[in-house]
Amino acid sequence: MESITLNHQENSRENTIEMVDFYNEATEDYAFRSKDLNMHFGYYRPFLNNPFRRNTMLNEMNHQVLKRLNLPKNKASLVDLGCGVGGTMRYALKKIKGITTFGVTLSPFQVQKGNALLKHLKGSILLENYNHTSFKSNTFDGALAIESFCHSGHDKHSFKEAYRILKPNGRFVIADAFLKKETSKLCYGSKYAYKKLCSHWSLERLASIETVKKDLTNLGFKNIKVEDVSFRVAPSVLHVPFAITGFILKKIFTLQSLKRESLHNLKGSFYALLSGLHMKSFGYYLISCTK
C-alpha cells in the first residue's frame, strides 16, 4: 500500500512539472485563439452568440460562471483557482463593480504576464498551488475553477481547499470535463482517446461526475447543482484544432521555431474532439454549490 501511495505521489509530481512546462511555453497558442487570453472552452447560446466568433463564446463561459456565483452586488472578493493569465478575472473586473480578484497558478510565466495585464486593476495573481494556498480561511465570497482541477485529477483536496477559503454561504463554481463512468467501464475507443488527451494536455485524470458530486457533499457543500452543458460547449471545441493548426502554419510560414508544447496542444485538441464524440463516456459540466 505504501509503495502504491509513493508511486501515485511521484506520478503526480511528474505531471505537475509537465503541466507547468506546458503552460509556460504554450500560452502563446491561447493568445492566438483568444484576444482576451481565455484559456478554456466557450459556451454557445443560440441567437445570442455567433458560433463562428470564438471569442464571444469564450467570454460567454466567463459570464455563465459568474452568473452562477451570484456574487454580492456592491463589494465582493473572488478567487480563480488555476487562473491562467487572468482572462476570467479581467472579465469579472469589467462586469462587476466593487469586486476584488485573486488568482493562483503554478506557471511563473502566467504570473508575470497575468499581473502585467491586471496592472491598475483590482486583481493579483500569485504563484501558488490551488491545493495549498496561503489565503486565510473564510476569505472569499466566491471561488471558481475553469478547466484547472483536471490537472490534479479532480482530487478532493482541491475541493477541500476551495471550501476552506470560502466564507460561509460563499459560492463555488466548476466548469470542466468529467467522465460519465469509471475508467474501468470505458470502451476501447473512449479509453484510448482519454489516455491520449491526458498525456498531451498534462491532465492527471478526469474524475467521474458522480465521484465529484459525492466528494463535494462529503466536504459539506450544499445546494449542489450539476448541469451537463456538453452541447453548449461543443461549437467552441470544434474551433480548437483549426485555431491551433492556424497558429502552427503561421509559425512555419514566418520561419519561426515551433515549440514541442504547441504540437502537444494540437494533438490534445484533436483528442478532446475525439473524446467529445463518445457522448456516453465524457461530458462537460457546470457544477455550482454553496459552503
N, C-alpha and C positions, 0 to 999 in steps of 0.2 A: 504493500500500500504506500509506504514512504517513497519507494522508487518511482511509482506512478505519479505521485504528487510532485516530486522533484522534476520529472520529465515534463510534466504539464507546465511548471513554472519556467523551465528552461525554454520550452517552445513559445511560451507567452513573451518572454524577454526577446527572443529572436524575432518574433512577429512585430513587437513594438519598434525594434531597431529598423526593420524593413519598412514599417509604416512611416516612421519619421523621415527616413531617406526618401521614400516615395513622395511625400508632401513637400519636403524641402526642394525637390527637383521638378515635380510635375505641376506645381501651382500655375506655372506659365500656361499649361494646357487649358486650365479652367478660365484663365483670363481671356483666352482666345474665344471661348464659347459663351462667356458671360461678362458683359461690360461692367456689371456690378460685383463681379467676383463671387457669385453664388456657387458654392461647391457642392451642389446637391441636385436632385431631380426636381422637376416642376410639377405644377398642379393645373390641370386644364378644366376650365368652366365653360361649357358650350355657350356660344354667342357673347361671352364676356372676355375670353382670352382668344387670341389668334394662335391656332396650333402651329402656324408656320413662323411665329415670332417667339423664339426660345426664351428670351429674357423676361417676357411678360409672364410666362408660365413659372419661371424660377422665382420671381418675386411674388407670384400668387401663392406659392408654397409658404413663403415667409408670412404672407397675410393670413393664411389658413391656420398656421401655428399660433400666431399672435392672437387671433380671434378666439382660439380655444384656451389660451392662457387667461383671458379676461382680466387683465391687469387693472389695478386701481387707476382712476382717471387722472388725478392731479399729481400724484407722486408715487413712483414705483421703482423697484430695483429688480433687474433681470440678469440672469447668468446663462451664458451659452456654453454648454459642456461639450467641447470639441468644436470650436468656433471657426476653424479655418482662418481666413484673413478678415473675418468680421462682417461678412456680407449681410447676414441676418441682423446683426447688431446695428449696423448703419441704417438698415431699413426701419427697424424699430425706433431708432432715434429720430428719423424723419417723420414717422407717423404718429408717435405718442409724445405729447408734451409732458415734461416733468419726469421723464424716465432716465435712470442711470443704468448703464450696462457694463457687465464684465464678461470676459470670455477666457477660456483656458485651452491651450493646445500644447502638444509636445514638440512642435516644429519651431525651431529658432527663426527660420525664415518667415513663417507665418506671423510670429510675434512682431518682428521688425516691420514687415510690410503692412500688417493689420493696424498697428499703432500709428504708423505714418498716415494711413487713410482715415484714422479716427482723430487725428490732430484737431484741436479746437472743438471736439465733440465730447459729450459726457460718457465716454466709453474707454475701456482699457483692456488689453489682452495680456494675460500672464502665461509664462512658461511653466505650466503645471500639468499634472496627471489628473484627469477628471475623477479618478477613483480615490484620490487622496489630495484634496485641495487644502489651501491654507485659510479658507473662509471660516468664520465663526459659525456655530450652529444658529439656526433660526435667523438667517441674514436676508434671504431674498423672497420677494413676492411671487416670482415666477422663475422656472428653470426650463430649459429646452435642450433637446439633443436631436439634431437632424443628421441622420446617417453617420453618426460618430460612434455610438456604443457598439456597433458591429465590429469595430476594430479590436475590441476587447471581448468579443464573443457574447455581447448582451449579458455580461456577468452580473449577478445580483449585487456585487459590491458597488457597481456603478449606480444602480438604483438606490442603494443604501446611502451613498454619499449625497445624491440628489435630495433624498428625504431629510438628511441631517441638516443641510444648509438652507432648506426652505423654512419660511415662517409657518406657524400653524395656519391652516387653511390656504397655504400657498399652493399654486398650481404647477403641474409638471406635464409637459407635452413631448412625446417622442414621435418622430417621423422616420420610418426606416422600413427596410425589407426584412421579412421574417419567413421562417419555414411554416408550412401548414401541417406538417407531420414531422416526426422524429427522423433523423438522418438514416436510421436503420430501415425505415419504411419507404425511402425514396426509390424510385425505379432507376434502372441503369442510366438512362439519359439525364434524368434530374440530378443524380449523384455525380455524374461526370461534369455537367455544367456548374454545379455547386462547388466542386473541388477546384475547378479552373478559375471560377470567379473569386474565390477566397485567395487563391495563390497570386493572381495578377493584381488584385486590389488590396492586398495585405490585410485581409479580414481574418480574425482568429476563427470565427464561425458565425453562423446565423442561428439564433435560438428559435425554438418553436413558439408560436404566438401563445399557445396555451401555457407553456412554461413561464413565459414573461408575465402573463396575467396572474399566475399563481404566485410568482415572486413578489410582484407589486402588492398583492393582497396580504401576503405574509409579513411584509415590511410595515404595513399599517396604512398604505394608501387607500383612500376611499373614493367613491363616485368614479370608478374606473370605467372608461368608455373606450371600446376598441372599434375602429372604423376601417374596413377594407376599402382603400381608395386606389386599388391597382389600376382600374380603368381610367381614373383621373390622371394618374402618373404616366401611363403608357405612352401618350404622344410625345412627352419630353424624353423618354427613354429612346424612342426612335431617332431622336436628333443626335444622340451622343456619338455613335460610331462615325457618322458623317462629319460632325464637328471636329472630332479628333483626327480623322483622316485628312480633312482640310488643313488642319494645323500642321500635320506632318508633311503634306505636299508643299505647303508654304516654306517650311524649313528646307526641303530638298531643293526647290526652285531658287531659293535665295542663297544656296550653298552654305547653309548653317548646319552645324553638327546636331545630330539627333540624339537625344538622351535615351538611355535604356528605359527610364521610367515612363517616357512617352509611349514607347512600344507596349509596355505593361498596361498602361492606361487604355490604349486602343484595344488590346486583347481582352482586358477586363470588361470594357463596354460591350464587346461582342458577346461575351458570356452572360452579361447582365440581360442583354436582349434575348439570348437563348433561354435563360432561366425564366424570363417572363412568359415565354410560350408554354411553360409547364405550369399551368394555372392551378392544378390540383396540389402542387408541391410548394409553390412560392407565392407570396403576396406582399403588397406594400400597404402599410398600416399607419394610421394616425391614432396614437394612444394618448388619452388625456386623463388626468387623475388629480386628486386633492390630498394634501397632507392632513 
